């Protein structure tokens, strides 16, 4: 999660950049619990870690998440693109 601070009228506003995983999950209209249930093998807590970059899913987990969201792995994790 990336947080940027901007001063405006003597107050701080927080702008949070969502992870691609979180963005695709929300676009799919799913909560973390619902996505967890759809994957059948990834807990809500692990999804939270993945969304906030505190954890990195392995290849199997990436595949299960992308299948549940009906989005290619490469769309969520661009570093997975084949060279």
C-alpha positions in Angstrom: 0.0 0.0 0.0 1.4 3.4 -0.9 0.3 6.4 1.1 1.0 9.9 -0.1 0.7 13.0 2.1 -0.5 16.4 0.9 -0.9 19.5 3.0 -4.0 21.4 2.3 -5.4 24.2 4.5 -3.2 23.0 7.4 -4.5 19.5 7.4 -3.2 16.3 5.9 -5.2 14.3 3.5 -4.3 10.6 2.9 -4.5 9.2 -0.6 -4.1 5.4 -0.7 -3.2 3.7 -3.9 -5.0 0.4 -4.2 -3.1 -2.7 -5.3 -4.2 -4.3 -8.6 -5.5 -7.2 -6.7 -7.7 -5.0 -4.5 -8.9 -3.0 -7.6 -9.9 -6.2 -9.5 -11.6 -7.7 -6.4 -13.7 -4.5 -6.0 -14.5 -4.3 -9.7 -15.7 -7.9 -9.4 -18.0 -6.8 -6.6 -16.5 -9.2 -4.1 -15.5 -8.8 -0.5 -12.3 -10.5 0.8 -14.4 -13.1 2.4 -16.3 -13.9 -0.8 -13.1 -14.0 -2.8 -11.6 -16.3 -0.2 -14.6 -18.6 -0.5 -14.3 -18.6 -4.3 -10.7 -19.6 -4.3 -11.4 -22.4 -1.8 -7.9 -22.3 -0.5 -6.8 -18.8 0.4 -7.9 -17.2 3.7 -9.3 -13.7 4.0 -6.3 -12.8 6.1 -3.9 -13.9 3.4 -5.9 -11.9 0.8 -5.5 -8.9 3.0 -1.7 -9.4 3.2 -1.5 -9.8 -0.6 -3.6 -6.6 -1.2 -1.4 -4.6 1.1 1.9 -6.0 -0.2 2.7 -7.5 3.2 2.8 -10.9 1.5 3.4 -12.3 -2.0 1.2 -15.1 -3.3 2.9 -18.1 -4.8 2.2 -19.3 -8.3 -0.6 -21.6 -7.3 -2.3 -18.9 -5.2 -2.0 -16.3 -8.0 -3.6 -18.9 -10.4 -6.5 -19.5 -7.9 -7.1 -15.8 -7.4 -7.0 -15.0 -11.1 -9.5 -17.8 -11.8 -11.8 -16.6 -9.1 -11.7 -13.1 -10.4 -11.8 -14.2 -14.0 -8.9 -12.0 -14.8 -5.5 -13.1 -16.3 -2.7 -13.5 -13.8 -0.6 -11.0 -15.8 -3.3 -8.3 -15.4 -3.1 -8.5 -11.6 0.7 -9.2 -11.4 2.3 -7.6 -14.5 5.7 -9.0 -13.5 4.4 -12.5 -14.4 4.3 -11.6 -18.1 6.4 -14.0 -20.3 9.4 -12.5 -22.0 
